[in-house]
């Protein structure tokens, strides 16, 4: 599992690839101009991180019992 930031949950290889692809798309849009809307990509990134957080919590709970 790969950690992106100390506060973020560990990511699987699939999630890491999806995050990298989204960041590349966001970078491409940023080059297009400051007024380009990136909310849709940010929501997708947030959804991936939320899923990873839920998985990490579930794993932690299972390991405690």
PDB file of N, CA, C and O in Angstrom:
ATOM      1  N   UNK A   1       0.828  -1.173   0.000  1.00  0.00           N
ATOM      2  CA  UNK A   1       0.000   0.000   0.000  1.00  0.00           C
ATOM      3  C   UNK A   1       0.881   1.248   0.000  1.00  0.00           C
ATOM      4  O   UNK A   1       1.966   1.269   0.583  1.00  0.00           O
ATOM      5  N   UNK A   2       0.394   2.258  -0.654  1.00  0.00           N
ATOM      6  CA  UNK A   2       1.159   3.483  -0.810  1.00  0.00           C
ATOM      7  C   UNK A   2       0.475   4.600  -0.026  1.00  0.00           C
ATOM      8  O   UNK A   2      -0.743   4.760  -0.098  1.00  0.00           O
ATOM      9  N   UNK A   3       1.261   5.367   0.718  1.00  0.00           N
ATOM     10  CA  UNK A   3       0.737   6.527   1.449  1.00  0.00           C
ATOM     11  C   UNK A   3       1.084   7.788   0.667  1.00  0.00           C
ATOM     12  O   UNK A   3       2.226   7.977   0.246  1.00  0.00           O
ATOM     13  N   UNK A   4       0.077   8.655   0.477  1.00  0.00           N
ATOM     14  CA  UNK A   4       0.285   9.889  -0.261  1.00  0.00           C
ATOM     15  C   UNK A   4       0.609  11.059   0.658  1.00  0.00           C
ATOM     16  O   UNK A   4       1.397  11.934   0.298  1.00  0.00           O
ATOM     17  N   UNK A   5       0.013  11.077   1.824  1.00  0.00           N
ATOM     18  CA  UNK A   5       0.169  12.159   2.789  1.00  0.00           C
ATOM     19  C   UNK A   5      -0.004  11.546   4.168  1.00  0.00           C
ATOM     20  O   UNK A   5      -0.750  10.577   4.304  1.00  0.00           O
ATOM     21  N   UNK A   6       0.643  12.062   5.182  1.00  0.00           N
ATOM     22  CA  UNK A   6       0.519  11.450   6.510  1.00  0.00           C
ATOM     23  C   UNK A   6      -0.923  11.301   7.002  1.00  0.00           C
ATOM     24  O   UNK A   6      -1.219  10.367   7.747  1.00  0.00           O
ATOM     25  N   UNK A   7      -1.807  12.183   6.610  1.00  0.00           N
ATOM     26  CA  UNK A   7      -3.200  12.121   7.064  1.00  0.00           C
ATOM     27  C   UNK A   7      -4.076  11.247   6.170  1.00  0.00           C
ATOM     28  O   UNK A   7      -5.205  10.930   6.545  1.00  0.00           O
ATOM     29  N   UNK A   8      -3.588  10.855   5.011  1.00  0.00           N
ATOM     30  CA  UNK A   8      -4.361  10.032   4.087  1.00  0.00           C
ATOM     31  C   UNK A   8      -4.172   8.560   4.392  1.00  0.00           C
ATOM     32  O   UNK A   8      -3.130   8.154   4.907  1.00  0.00           O
ATOM     33  N   UNK A   9      -5.180   7.757   4.074  1.00  0.00           N
ATOM     34  CA  UNK A   9      -5.073   6.315   4.315  1.00  0.00           C
ATOM     35  C   UNK A   9      -4.153   5.672   3.281  1.00  0.00           C
ATOM     36  O   UNK A   9      -3.868   6.280   2.249  1.00  0.00           O
ATOM     37  N   UNK A  10      -3.686   4.452   3.542  1.00  0.00           N
ATOM     38  CA  UNK A  10      -2.875   3.763   2.539  1.00  0.00           C
ATOM     39  C   UNK A  10      -3.724   3.447   1.310  1.00  0.00           C
ATOM     40  O   UNK A  10      -4.901   3.105   1.433  1.00  0.00           O
ATOM     41  N   UNK A  11      -3.132   3.561   0.142  1.00  0.00           N
ATOM     42  CA  UNK A  11      -3.849   3.312  -1.111  1.00  0.00           C
ATOM     43  C   UNK A  11      -3.380   2.006  -1.736  1.00  0.00           C
ATOM     44  O   UNK A  11      -2.209   1.638  -1.640  1.00  0.00           O
ATOM     45  N   UNK A  12      -4.313   1.313  -2.377  1.00  0.00           N
ATOM     46  CA  UNK A  12      -3.955   0.109  -3.124  1.00  0.00           C
ATOM     47  C   UNK A  12      -3.303   0.542  -4.433  1.00  0.00           C
ATOM     48  O   UNK A  12      -3.290   1.728  -4.762  1.00  0.00           O
ATOM     49  N   UNK A  13      -2.768  -0.410  -5.171  1.00  0.00           N
ATOM     50  CA  UNK A  13      -2.135  -0.098  -6.462  1.00  0.00           C
ATOM     51  C   UNK A  13      -3.159   0.486  -7.430  1.00  0.00           C
ATOM     52  O   UNK A  13      -2.852   1.414  -8.177  1.00  0.00           O
ATOM     53  N   UNK A  14      -4.357  -0.048  -7.419  1.00  0.00           N
ATOM     54  CA  UNK A  14      -5.414   0.454  -8.299  1.00  0.00           C
ATOM     55  C   UNK A  14      -5.788   1.891  -7.951  1.00  0.00           C
ATOM     56  O   UNK A  14      -5.928   2.736  -8.835  1.00  0.00           O
ATOM     57  N   UNK A  15      -5.947   2.159  -6.666  1.00  0.00           N
ATOM     58  CA  UNK A  15      -6.286   3.516  -6.231  1.00  0.00           C
ATOM     59  C   UNK A  15      -5.156   4.485  -6.553  1.00  0.00           C
ATOM     60  O   UNK A  15      -5.408   5.628  -6.935  1.00  0.00           O
ATOM     61  N   UNK A  16      -3.921   4.040  -6.403  1.00  0.00           N
ATOM     62  CA  UNK A  16      -2.770   4.891  -6.718  1.00  0.00           C
ATOM     63  C   UNK A  16      -2.767   5.258  -8.198  1.00  0.00           C
ATOM     64  O   UNK A  16      -2.501   6.406  -8.556  1.00  0.00           O
ATOM     65  N   UNK A  17      -3.060   4.296  -9.049  1.00  0.00           N
ATOM     66  CA  UNK A  17      -3.109   4.556 -10.491  1.00  0.00           C
ATOM     67  C   UNK A  17      -4.231   5.529 -10.825  1.00  0.00           C
ATOM     68  O   UNK A  17      -4.045   6.436 -11.636  1.00  0.00           O
ATOM     69  N   UNK A  18      -5.396   5.347 -10.207  1.00  0.00           N
ATOM     70  CA  UNK A  18      -6.517   6.247 -10.456  1.00  0.00           C
ATOM     71  C   UNK A  18      -6.211   7.659  -9.978  1.00  0.00           C
ATOM     72  O   UNK A  18      -6.537   8.633 -10.656  1.00  0.00           O
ATOM     73  N   UNK A  19      -5.580   7.771  -8.800  1.00  0.00           N
ATOM     74  CA  UNK A  19      -5.212   9.089  -8.262  1.00  0.00           C
ATOM     75  C   UNK A  19      -4.195   9.761  -9.184  1.00  0.00           C
ATOM     76  O   UNK A  19      -4.310  10.954  -9.463  1.00  0.00           O
ATOM     77  N   UNK A  20      -3.213   9.015  -9.654  1.00  0.00           N
ATOM     78  CA  UNK A  20      -2.202   9.579 -10.557  1.00  0.00           C
ATOM     79  C   UNK A  20      -2.854  10.088 -11.833  1.00  0.00           C
ATOM     80  O   UNK A  20      -2.509  11.160 -12.329  1.00  0.00           O
ATOM     81  N   UNK A  21      -3.795   9.319 -12.363  1.00  0.00           N
ATOM     82  CA  UNK A  21      -4.488   9.725 -13.593  1.00  0.00           C
ATOM     83  C   UNK A  21      -5.294  11.005 -13.358  1.00  0.00           C
ATOM     84  O   UNK A  21      -5.283  11.912 -14.190  1.00  0.00           O
ATOM     85  N   UNK A  22      -5.991  11.073 -12.225  1.00  0.00           N
ATOM     86  CA  UNK A  22      -6.779  12.267 -11.916  1.00  0.00           C
ATOM     87  C   UNK A  22      -5.890  13.488 -11.722  1.00  0.00           C
ATOM     88  O   UNK A  22      -6.227  14.576 -12.189  1.00  0.00           O
ATOM     89  N   UNK A  23      -4.776  13.324 -11.049  1.00  0.00           N
ATOM     90  CA  UNK A  23      -3.861  14.449 -10.839  1.00  0.00           C
ATOM     91  C   UNK A  23      -3.289  14.921 -12.179  1.00  0.00           C
ATOM     92  O   UNK A  23      -3.112  16.120 -12.396  1.00  0.00           O
ATOM     93  N   UNK A  24      -3.004  13.978 -13.068  1.00  0.00           N
ATOM     94  CA  UNK A  24      -2.518  14.361 -14.402  1.00  0.00           C
ATOM     95  C   UNK A  24      -3.587  15.155 -15.148  1.00  0.00           C
ATOM     96  O   UNK A  24      -3.269  16.147 -15.805  1.00  0.00           O
ATOM     97  N   UNK A  25      -4.843  14.736 -15.056  1.00  0.00           N
ATOM     98  CA  UNK A  25      -5.936  15.471 -15.702  1.00  0.00           C
ATOM     99  C   UNK A  25      -6.094  16.860 -15.090  1.00  0.00           C
ATOM    100  O   UNK A  25      -6.324  17.837 -15.803  1.00  0.00           O
ATOM    101  N   UNK A  26      -5.967  16.945 -13.757  1.00  0.00           N
ATOM    102  CA  UNK A  26      -6.092  18.232 -13.088  1.00  0.00           C
ATOM    103  C   UNK A  26      -4.960  19.171 -13.511  1.00  0.00           C
ATOM    104  O   UNK A  26      -5.173  20.368 -13.706  1.00  0.00           O
ATOM    105  N   UNK A  27      -3.767  18.616 -13.648  1.00  0.00           N
ATOM    106  CA  UNK A  27      -2.621  19.412 -14.086  1.00  0.00           C
ATOM    107  C   UNK A  27      -2.837  19.927 -15.499  1.00  0.00           C
ATOM    108  O   UNK A  27      -2.542  21.084 -15.800  1.00  0.00           O
ATOM    109  N   UNK A  28      -3.354  19.062 -16.364  1.00  0.00           N
ATOM    110  CA  UNK A  28      -3.614  19.458 -17.752  1.00  0.00           C
ATOM    111  C   UNK A  28      -4.647  20.585 -17.804  1.00  0.00           C
ATOM    112  O   UNK A  28      -4.513  21.526 -18.587  1.00  0.00           O
ATOM    113  N   UNK A  29      -5.676  20.479 -16.962  1.00  0.00           N
ATOM    114  CA  UNK A  29      -6.678  21.546 -16.923  1.00  0.00           C
ATOM    115  C   UNK A  29      -6.100  22.832 -16.348  1.00  0.00           C
ATOM    116  O   UNK A  29      -6.467  23.924 -16.783  1.00  0.00           O
ATOM    117  N   UNK A  30      -5.214  22.719 -15.391  1.00  0.00           N
ATOM    118  CA  UNK A  30      -4.606  23.911 -14.788  1.00  0.00           C
ATOM    119  C   UNK A  30      -3.767  24.660 -15.813  1.00  0.00           C
ATOM    120  O   UNK A  30      -3.703  25.889 -15.794  1.00  0.00           O
ATOM    121  N   UNK A  31      -3.130  23.921 -16.700  1.00  0.00           N
ATOM    122  CA  UNK A  31      -2.333  24.551 -17.755  1.00  0.00           C
ATOM    123  C   UNK A  31      -3.249  25.307 -18.715  1.00  0.00           C
ATOM    124  O   UNK A  31      -2.847  26.312 -19.301  1.00  0.00           O
ATOM    125  N   UNK A  32      -4.478  24.821 -18.874  1.00  0.00           N
ATOM    126  CA  UNK A  32      -5.421  25.464 -19.785  1.00  0.00           C
ATOM    127  C   UNK A  32      -5.842  26.840 -19.295  1.00  0.00           C
ATOM    128  O   UNK A  32      -6.249  27.682 -20.096  1.00  0.00           O
ATOM    129  N   UNK A  33      -5.752  27.080 -18.002  1.00  0.00           N
ATOM    130  CA  UNK A  33      -6.111  28.396 -17.474  1.00  0.00           C
ATOM    131  C   UNK A  33      -6.627  28.302 -16.060  1.00  0.00           C
ATOM    132  O   UNK A  33      -7.031  27.237 -15.594  1.00  0.00           O
ATOM    133  N   UNK A  34      -6.606  29.436 -15.384  1.00  0.00           N
ATOM    134  CA  UNK A  34      -7.037  29.481 -13.994  1.00  0.00           C
ATOM    135  C   UNK A  34      -8.543  29.375 -13.852  1.00  0.00           C
ATOM    136  O   UNK A  34      -9.030  28.935 -12.811  1.00  0.00           O
ATOM    137  N   UNK A  35      -9.285  29.765 -14.864  1.00  0.00           N
ATOM    138  CA  UNK A  35     -10.742  29.785 -14.764  1.00  0.00           C
ATOM    139  C   UNK A  35     -11.391  28.453 -15.154  1.00  0.00           C
ATOM    140  O   UNK A  35     -12.617  28.373 -15.233  1.00  0.00           O
ATOM    141  N   UNK A  36     -10.602  27.418 -15.395  1.00  0.00           N
ATOM    142  CA  UNK A  36     -11.131  26.111 -15.767  1.00  0.00           C
ATOM    143  C   UNK A  36     -11.618  25.392 -14.503  1.00  0.00           C
ATOM    144  O   UNK A  36     -10.909  25.320 -13.499  1.00  0.00           O
ATOM    145  N   UNK A  37     -12.837  24.867 -14.578  1.00  0.00           N
ATOM    146  CA  UNK A  37     -13.450  24.201 -13.428  1.00  0.00           C
ATOM    147  C   UNK A  37     -12.885  22.793 -13.252  1.00  0.00           C
ATOM    148  O   UNK A  37     -12.853  22.006 -14.198  1.00  0.00           O
ATOM    149  N   UNK A  38     -12.440  22.482 -12.033  1.00  0.00           N
ATOM    150  CA  UNK A  38     -11.877  21.170 -11.743  1.00  0.00           C
ATOM    151  C   UNK A  38     -12.650  20.455 -10.635  1.00  0.00           C
ATOM    152  O   UNK A  38     -12.181  19.452 -10.098  1.00  0.00           O
ATOM    153  N   UNK A  39     -13.822  20.966 -10.296  1.00  0.00           N
ATOM    154  CA  UNK A  39     -14.583  20.382  -9.194  1.00  0.00           C
ATOM    155  C   UNK A  39     -14.935  18.921  -9.428  1.00  0.00           C
ATOM    156  O   UNK A  39     -14.938  18.130  -8.485  1.00  0.00           O
ATOM    157  N   UNK A  40     -15.234  18.550 -10.679  1.00  0.00           N
ATOM    158  CA  UNK A  40     -15.604  17.162 -10.944  1.00  0.00           C
ATOM    159  C   UNK A  40     -14.439  16.214 -10.659  1.00  0.00           C
ATOM    160  O   UNK A  40     -14.636  15.133 -10.106  1.00  0.00           O
ATOM    161  N   UNK A  41     -13.241  16.616 -11.033  1.00  0.00           N
ATOM    162  CA  UNK A  41     -12.071  15.773 -10.770  1.00  0.00           C
ATOM    163  C   UNK A  41     -11.752  15.738  -9.284  1.00  0.00           C
ATOM    164  O   UNK A  41     -11.341  14.702  -8.762  1.00  0.00           O
ATOM    165  N   UNK A  42     -11.935  16.856  -8.600  1.00  0.00           N
ATOM    166  CA  UNK A  42     -11.684  16.898  -7.156  1.00  0.00           C
ATOM    167  C   UNK A  42     -12.659  15.990  -6.419  1.00  0.00           C
ATOM    168  O   UNK A  42     -12.275  15.309  -5.468  1.00  0.00           O
ATOM    169  N   UNK A  43     -13.935  15.974  -6.856  1.00  0.00           N
ATOM    170  CA  UNK A  43     -14.919  15.094  -6.225  1.00  0.00           C
ATOM    171  C   UNK A  43     -14.542  13.631  -6.416  1.00  0.00           C
ATOM    172  O   UNK A  43     -14.683  12.823  -5.498  1.00  0.00           O
ATOM    173  N   UNK A  44     -14.061  13.291  -7.612  1.00  0.00           N
ATOM    174  CA  UNK A  44     -13.646  11.907  -7.874  1.00  0.00           C
ATOM    175  C   UNK A  44     -12.460  11.521  -6.994  1.00  0.00           C
ATOM    176  O   UNK A  44     -12.410  10.410  -6.465  1.00  0.00           O
ATOM    177  N   UNK A  45     -11.516  12.430  -6.840  1.00  0.00           N
ATOM    178  CA  UNK A  45     -10.364  12.184  -5.974  1.00  0.00           C
ATOM    179  C   UNK A  45     -10.816  12.013  -4.522  1.00  0.00           C
ATOM    180  O   UNK A  45     -10.346  11.115  -3.823  1.00  0.00           O
ATOM    181  N   UNK A  46     -11.718  12.868  -4.079  1.00  0.00           N
ATOM    182  CA  UNK A  46     -12.244  12.766  -2.716  1.00  0.00           C
ATOM    183  C   UNK A  46     -12.948  11.435  -2.492  1.00  0.00           C
ATOM    184  O   UNK A  46     -12.823  10.833  -1.426  1.00  0.00           O
ATOM    185  N   UNK A  47     -13.694  10.974  -3.504  1.00  0.00           N
ATOM    186  CA  UNK A  47     -14.392   9.693  -3.389  1.00  0.00           C
ATOM    187  C   UNK A  47     -13.417   8.527  -3.240  1.00  0.00           C
ATOM    188  O   UNK A  47     -13.658   7.607  -2.459  1.00  0.00           O
ATOM    189  N   UNK A  48     -12.321   8.568  -3.988  1.00  0.00           N
ATOM    190  CA  UNK A  48     -11.306   7.512  -3.893  1.00  0.00           C
ATOM    191  C   UNK A  48     -10.692   7.508  -2.494  1.00  0.00           C
ATOM    192  O   UNK A  48     -10.537   6.450  -1.885  1.00  0.00           O
ATOM    193  N   UNK A  49     -10.346   8.681  -1.992  1.00  0.00           N
ATOM    194  CA  UNK A  49      -9.749   8.775  -0.655  1.00  0.00           C
ATOM    195  C   UNK A  49     -10.740   8.376   0.438  1.00  0.00           C
ATOM    196  O   UNK A  49     -10.352   7.756   1.428  1.00  0.00           O
ATOM    197  N   UNK A  50     -12.023   8.730   0.266  1.00  0.00           N
ATOM    198  CA  UNK A  50     -13.036   8.328   1.248  1.00  0.00           C
ATOM    199  C   UNK A  50     -13.171   6.806   1.288  1.00  0.00           C
ATOM    200  O   UNK A  50     -13.280   6.216   2.363  1.00  0.00           O
ATOM    201  N   UNK A  51     -13.162   6.174   0.116  1.00  0.00           N
ATOM    202  CA  UNK A  51     -13.235   4.716   0.061  1.00  0.00           C
ATOM    203  C   UNK A  51     -12.034   4.066   0.727  1.00  0.00           C
ATOM    204  O   UNK A  51     -12.171   3.049   1.408  1.00  0.00           O
ATOM    205  N   UNK A  52     -10.863   4.648   0.534  1.00  0.00           N
ATOM    206  CA  UNK A  52      -9.650   4.117   1.161  1.00  0.00           C
ATOM    207  C   UNK A  52      -9.711   4.289   2.681  1.00  0.00           C
ATOM    208  O   UNK A  52      -9.270   3.413   3.425  1.00  0.00           O
ATOM    209  N   UNK A  53     -10.258   5.416   3.139  1.00  0.00           N
ATOM    210  CA  UNK A  53     -10.404   5.634   4.583  1.00  0.00           C
ATOM    211  C   UNK A  53     -11.352   4.597   5.196  1.00  0.00           C
ATOM    212  O   UNK A  53     -11.067   4.033   6.253  1.00  0.00           O
ATOM    213  N   UNK A  54     -12.478   4.354   4.523  1.00  0.00           N
ATOM    214  CA  UNK A  54     -13.432   3.361   5.025  1.00  0.00           C
ATOM    215  C   UNK A  54     -12.799   1.975   5.076  1.00  0.00           C
ATOM    216  O   UNK A  54     -13.003   1.230   6.034  1.00  0.00           O
ATOM    217  N   UNK A  55     -12.035   1.633   4.048  1.00  0.00           N
ATOM    218  CA  UNK A  55     -11.371   0.331   4.019  1.00  0.00           C
ATOM    219  C   UNK A  55     -10.347   0.226   5.152  1.00  0.00           C
ATOM    220  O   UNK A  55     -10.231  -0.816   5.797  1.00  0.00           O
ATOM    221  N   UNK A  56      -9.606   1.310   5.389  1.00  0.00           N
ATOM    222  CA  UNK A  56      -8.602   1.313   6.455  1.00  0.00           C
ATOM    223  C   UNK A  56      -9.266   1.176   7.828  1.00  0.00           C
ATOM    224  O   UNK A  56      -8.764   0.454   8.690  1.00  0.00           O
ATOM    225  N   UNK A  57     -10.391   1.866   8.034  1.00  0.00           N
ATOM    226  CA  UNK A  57     -11.117   1.744   9.299  1.00  0.00           C
ATOM    227  C   UNK A  57     -11.637   0.334   9.498  1.00  0.00           C
ATOM    228  O   UNK A  57     -11.550  -0.221  10.593  1.00  0.00           O
ATOM    229  N   UNK A  58     -12.174  -0.241   8.440  1.00  0.00           N
ATOM    230  CA  UNK A  58     -12.701  -1.599   8.505  1.00  0.00           C
ATOM    231  C   UNK A  58     -11.589  -2.587   8.833  1.00  0.00           C
ATOM    232  O   UNK A  58     -11.776  -3.488   9.651  1.00  0.00           O
ATOM    233  N   UNK A  59     -10.449  -2.421   8.205  1.00  0.00           N
ATOM    234  CA  UNK A  59      -9.310  -3.300   8.451  1.00  0.00           C
ATOM    235  C   UNK A  59      -8.824  -3.157   9.891  1.00  0.00           C
ATOM    236  O   UNK A  59      -8.496  -4.151  10.539  1.00  0.00           O
ATOM    237  N   UNK A  60      -8.779  -1.930  10.387  1.00  0.00           N
ATOM    238  CA  UNK A  60      -8.345  -1.684  11.759  1.00  0.00           C
ATOM    239  C   UNK A  60      -9.299  -2.346  12.750  1.00  0.00           C
ATOM    240  O   UNK A  60      -8.854  -2.958  13.721  1.00  0.00           O
ATOM    241  N   UNK A  61     -10.609  -2.230  12.512  1.00  0.00           N
ATOM    242  CA  UNK A  61     -11.594  -2.835  13.398  1.00  0.00           C
ATOM    243  C   UNK A  61     -11.474  -4.359  13.372  1.00  0.00           C
ATOM    244  O   UNK A  61     -11.576  -5.005  14.415  1.00  0.00           O
ATOM    245  N   UNK A  62     -11.260  -4.932  12.197  1.00  0.00           N
ATOM    246  CA  UNK A  62     -11.132  -6.386  12.082  1.00  0.00           C
ATOM    247  C   UNK A  62      -9.885  -6.901  12.775  1.00  0.00           C
ATOM    248  O   UNK A  62      -9.890  -7.996  13.338  1.00  0.00           O
ATOM    249  N   UNK A  63      -8.814  -6.115  12.738  1.00  0.00           N
ATOM    250  CA  UNK A  63      -7.559  -6.544  13.372  1.00  0.00           C
ATOM    251  C   UNK A  63      -7.635  -6.467  14.893  1.00  0.00           C
ATOM    252  O   UNK A  63      -6.924  -7.198  15.581  1.00  0.00           O
ATOM    253  N   UNK A  64      -8.482  -5.597  15.425  1.00  0.00           N
ATOM    254  CA  UNK A  64      -8.619  -5.453  16.880  1.00  0.00           C
ATOM    255  C   UNK A  64      -9.370  -6.633  17.497  1.00  0.00           C
ATOM    256  O   UNK A  64      -9.115  -7.014  18.639  1.00  0.00           O
ATOM    257  N   UNK A  65     -10.296  -7.205  16.731  1.00  0.00           N
ATOM    258  CA  UNK A  65     -11.098  -8.285  17.305  1.00  0.00           C
ATOM    259  C   UNK A  65     -10.492  -9.642  17.081  1.00  0.00           C
ATOM    260  O   UNK A  65     -11.057 -10.648  17.509  1.00  0.00           O
TER     261      UNK A  65
END
